Amino acid sequence: MDTLKIKIVLMAAKYKSLSRAAEELSYTPSAFSRTLSTFEKELGVELFKRSNIGVELTSDGERMIPHFESILSAEKALFDEAARMRNNRRRELKIGTYSSILRSYLTQILKDFHE
């Protein structure tokens, strides 16, 4: 599922205005509205009642909000865990050298580096 669509729903619910929510996410109002309508069709659920003064969540929309928030929370946890994994990964150092240098210097250099 595209989490950007979920962010669009949550912004629209927060601001109760498609144009204000679109501005917040750097969308044009028409693209924002089209994306929201497409998402509602994809879900088969009307999330908002639209009027000339803004939008209001339907009862179905109200029921979906906790699920959308849960998905975004899980997405954040996923990316946070991936970042921790990248930061904790053991790094590998490969050194190419001549055998004469290896015998003479490299052992001490690596010992000093490790310390």
Stockholm file with secondary structure:
# STOCKHOLM 1.0

chainA/1-115         MDTLKIKIVLMAAKYKSLSRAAEELSYTPSAFSRTLSTFEKELGVELFKRSNIGVELTSDGERMIPHFESILSAEKALFDEAARMRNNRRRELKIGTYSSILRSYLTQILKDFHE
#=GR chainA/1-115 SS CCHHHHHHHHHHHHHSCHHHHHHHTTCCHHHHHHHHHHHHHHHTCCCEEEETTEEEECHHHHHHHHHHHHHHHHHHHHHHHHHHHHHHSCCCCCCCCCHHHIIIIIHHHHHHHHC
#=GC SS_cons         CCHHHHHHHHHHHHHSCHHHHHHHTTCCHHHHHHHHHHHHHHHTCCCEEEETTEEEECHHHHHHHHHHHHHHHHHHHHHHHHHHHHHHSCCCCCCCCCHHHIIIIIHHHHHHHHC
//
